[in-house]
Each structure stands twice: as structure tokens, then as C-alpha cells.
Amino acid sequence: MSWFSSRTPLADARWVVIDCETSGLDPRRDRLLSVGAIRVHSDRIELGEAYSSRVCAPVASAANNILVHGISGDAQVSAPAPGEVLPQFARFIEGYTPVAFHAWFDREILRRAMSPFGVQVPHRWLDLEPLARALYPENKLRTLDEWIRVFDIEPAGRHDALLDALASAELLLVLLARACNAGMRTIEDLLAAAGRIRL
């Protein structure tokens, strides 16, 4: 797979905003249940360039977990096989800079899910949570819900992988505008700003 160049100017950047729904909050042992992604070209969300799929789980997740994401046990075990979904997803994100809110979690979940199929996940992602704190240090916020509320972003829904990716993409646009006003010019500038914030 081809990865992005961190030297790319923000005006030419191609982003793919990703969100995963999972069987729990431990990326070392919990399973991927669905993945959603949407592409952003420069400062424009490409609504026609989205990917969304559930991923078959060998057993359904716990009832309290189902209450969070709404994917029933039957839907989990009857979803498309990982070997069908994940290579498609890898092709969809190829050449784009991956972006997520709490990116370390999505990256690790996807790394574990995709490695049995010989598919690699990019190591460097843009994490919106530390980037938002770097650009708006006066706001002591931590969650996606808190940040989108601050910027009056109205999500179409929550705890659905594609809808969460869309909400994150809208947050990305806000942060890109702030970053440009602060003199940031390349993808590397954003990665460096996010990297200076302690998670």
C-alpha cells in the first residue's frame, strides 16, 4: 500500500476520517464490529466518497455493549466476513492521511483486525483530540461530544461508525481553519502540534 507524505501542503491534503465500533474499550482484546470512513479533500468533505461496513464477529458482544452501538447480536454474527471487508477498507484508505478522534484506539483495533490478512495499517495518524487541545488550549475538553458541542456541530447520529466519522470530519474542518490561521502549512505541522500534547 502507498502511504501519505507528511510534507504535503494542507491545501493539497487528502484525508480519510475513520471511526470504529467495537465490542469494548480495550484495543488489545476487544473486537471490531463495524468501520466507517469518509474522505476529505483539502477543506471539503466528500459525502459521495464514504465507506461503511459491519464486520462479522465469532460471538456477539455483551448486552451492555450492544446498548451503546445498537448492533444486535444477530447482526454481529451475520455481518460480512473480515476477509471480505478489511481488504476493501484498506483499498479505500490507501494514499490518504488517516484521521480519527482518539486515533490510537482505532489504529490498534484495525491493526489487530487486519494483520491476519497481511494488510498493514499506516503507523502515523492525525489524532483530532490532542490537535484540538493544541489549537484551543483554553478548552479543557476530552470527548468528541464535548468538542462538537463547542463548535455547534450537529451530528446526524452517534455511536454509528460512519456517522461518528462524519462528525469527526466536520471537526477536522474547524481545526484545519484554525491551523491555517496559526501559520501551519503542511500535514507534518499538524502531526507535530498534536504530538506535543500529552494524551
C-alpha positions as CSV (number, residue, x, y, z in Angstrom):
1,M,0.0,0.0,0.0
2,S,1.1,3.6,-0.6
3,W,1.1,5.9,2.4
4,F,0.8,9.7,2.5
5,S,3.6,12.2,2.5
6,S,3.7,14.3,5.7
7,R,5.3,17.1,3.6
8,T,2.1,17.6,1.6
9,P,0.7,21.1,1.9
10,L,-2.6,21.4,3.7
11,A,-4.1,22.9,0.5
12,D,-3.4,19.6,-1.3
13,A,-4.0,17.2,1.6
14,R,-6.3,14.2,1.2
15,W,-7.7,12.9,4.5
16,V,-9.7,9.9,5.4
17,V,-11.6,10.2,8.7
18,I,-12.2,6.9,10.4
19,D,-14.3,5.5,13.2
20,C,-14.7,2.0,14.6
21,E,-17.4,0.4,16.7
22,T,-16.1,-2.3,18.9
23,S,-17.1,-4.9,21.4
24,G,-15.4,-2.9,24.2
25,L,-12.8,-0.3,25.1
26,D,-9.7,-2.4,25.3
27,P,-8.0,-2.4,21.9
28,R,-5.7,-5.3,22.9
29,R,-8.6,-7.8,23.3
30,D,-11.9,-6.3,22.0
31,R,-13.2,-6.9,18.5
32,L,-14.0,-4.7,15.5
33,L,-17.8,-4.7,14.9
34,S,-18.1,-2.0,12.2
35,V,-15.9,0.5,10.5
36,G,-16.8,3.8,8.8
37,A,-14.7,6.3,6.9
38,I,-15.2,9.4,4.8
39,R,-12.8,11.2,2.6
40,V,-11.9,14.9,2.9
41,H,-10.1,16.7,0.1
42,S,-8.3,19.8,1.3
43,D,-11.2,21.5,3.2
44,R,-14.2,19.7,1.6
45,I,-16.0,16.7,3.0
46,E,-16.7,14.3,0.1
47,L,-20.1,12.9,1.1
48,G,-20.1,10.6,-2.0
49,E,-16.8,9.1,-1.0
50,A,-17.6,7.1,2.1
51,Y,-17.1,3.5,3.3
52,S,-19.2,1.7,5.9
53,S,-19.5,-1.9,6.8
54,R,-20.2,-4.2,9.7
55,V,-17.7,-6.9,10.4
56,C,-18.6,-10.5,11.4
57,A,-17.9,-11.4,15.0
58,P,-17.5,-15.0,16.0
59,V,-19.7,-14.4,19.1
60,A,-22.0,-11.4,19.9
61,S,-20.8,-8.8,22.3
62,A,-22.3,-8.3,25.8
63,A,-25.7,-6.8,26.1
64,N,-24.5,-3.6,27.8
65,N,-22.1,-3.1,24.8
66,I,-25.0,-3.6,22.3
67,L,-26.9,-0.8,24.1
68,V,-24.0,1.6,23.1
69,H,-23.7,0.9,19.4
70,G,-27.1,-0.7,18.6
71,I,-25.6,-3.6,16.6
72,S,-27.7,-6.6,17.6
73,G,-26.1,-10.0,18.3
74,D,-27.7,-11.4,15.2
75,A,-26.4,-8.5,13.1
76,Q,-22.9,-9.0,14.5
77,V,-22.7,-12.7,13.7
78,S,-24.3,-12.4,10.2
79,A,-22.2,-9.4,9.1
80,P,-19.7,-9.7,6.2
81,A,-16.5,-11.7,7.0
82,P,-13.4,-9.7,8.0
83,G,-11.6,-11.2,5.0
84,E,-14.1,-9.5,2.7
85,V,-14.4,-6.2,4.5
86,L,-10.9,-5.3,5.6
87,P,-9.1,-5.6,2.2
88,Q,-11.8,-3.4,0.7
89,F,-11.3,-0.9,3.5
90,A,-7.6,-0.9,3.0
91,R,-8.0,0.0,-0.6
92,F,-10.4,2.8,0.3
93,I,-7.9,4.5,2.7
94,E,-4.8,3.9,0.5
95,G,-2.9,7.1,-0.2
96,Y,-4.9,9.2,2.3
97,T,-3.8,10.6,5.7
98,P,-5.8,8.7,8.3
99,V,-7.6,10.8,10.9
100,A,-9.6,9.8,14.0
101,F,-10.6,11.1,17.4
102,H,-8.6,9.1,19.8
103,A,-6.7,7.7,16.8
104,W,-4.5,5.4,18.9
105,F,-7.6,3.3,19.7
106,D,-8.9,2.9,16.1
107,R,-5.4,2.3,14.8
108,E,-4.8,-0.5,17.2
109,I,-8.2,-2.1,16.7
110,L,-7.7,-2.0,12.9
111,R,-4.1,-3.2,13.2
112,R,-5.2,-6.3,15.1
113,A,-8.1,-7.0,12.8
114,M,-6.2,-6.5,9.5
115,S,-2.9,-8.2,10.3
116,P,-4.2,-11.8,9.7
117,F,-4.9,-10.8,6.1
118,G,-1.5,-9.4,5.6
119,V,-2.8,-5.8,5.4
120,Q,-0.9,-3.1,7.1
121,V,-2.3,0.0,8.8
122,P,-0.5,3.3,8.5
123,H,1.6,4.0,11.6
124,R,1.1,7.8,11.7
125,W,-2.5,9.1,12.1
126,L,-3.7,12.6,12.8
127,D,-5.4,12.4,16.2
128,L,-8.1,15.1,16.5
129,E,-8.2,15.0,20.3
130,P,-4.7,16.3,21.0
131,L,-4.8,18.5,17.9
132,A,-7.9,20.2,19.2
133,R,-6.3,20.8,22.6
134,A,-3.2,22.2,20.9
135,L,-5.1,24.7,18.8
136,Y,-7.6,25.6,21.5
137,P,-5.6,25.3,24.8
138,E,-8.2,27.3,26.7
139,N,-10.8,24.5,26.2
140,K,-10.1,21.6,28.7
141,L,-12.3,19.1,26.8
142,R,-11.6,15.5,26.2
143,T,-14.5,13.8,24.3
144,L,-15.8,14.1,20.8
145,D,-19.3,15.1,22.1
146,E,-17.8,18.0,24.0
147,W,-15.8,19.3,21.1
148,I,-18.6,19.1,18.5
149,R,-20.9,20.9,21.0
150,V,-18.4,23.7,21.4
151,F,-18.4,24.3,17.6
152,D,-22.2,23.8,17.2
153,I,-21.7,20.7,15.0
154,E,-25.0,18.9,14.8
155,P,-24.2,15.1,14.4
156,A,-26.6,13.1,12.3
157,G,-26.3,10.4,14.9
158,R,-23.8,9.0,17.4
159,H,-22.2,5.6,18.0
160,D,-22.6,4.6,14.4
161,A,-19.2,4.3,12.7
162,L,-20.0,6.3,9.6
163,L,-21.9,9.0,11.4
164,D,-19.2,9.4,14.0
165,A,-16.6,9.6,11.2
166,L,-18.8,12.4,9.6
167,A,-18.9,14.3,12.9
168,S,-15.2,13.9,13.2
169,A,-14.7,15.1,9.7
170,E,-16.7,18.3,10.5
171,L,-14.5,18.8,13.5
172,L,-11.4,18.4,11.3
173,L,-12.6,21.2,9.0
174,V,-12.8,23.5,12.0
175,L,-9.3,22.6,13.2
176,L,-7.9,22.9,9.7
177,A,-9.1,26.5,9.5
178,R,-7.6,27.3,12.9
179,A,-4.3,25.6,12.0
180,C,-4.0,27.6,8.8
181,N,-4.7,30.9,10.7
182,A,-1.9,29.8,13.1
183,G,0.5,29.5,10.2
184,M,0.6,25.8,9.8
185,R,1.1,24.8,6.2
186,T,1.8,21.0,6.0
187,I,0.4,17.7,7.3
188,E,3.6,17.4,9.3
189,D,2.8,20.7,11.1
190,L,-0.5,19.2,12.3
191,L,1.1,15.9,13.3
192,A,3.8,17.8,15.3
193,A,1.3,20.0,17.0
194,A,-0.8,17.0,18.1
195,G,2.3,15.1,19.1
196,R,3.3,17.8,21.6
197,I,0.2,17.3,23.7
198,R,0.3,14.7,26.4
199,L,-2.5,12.1,26.0
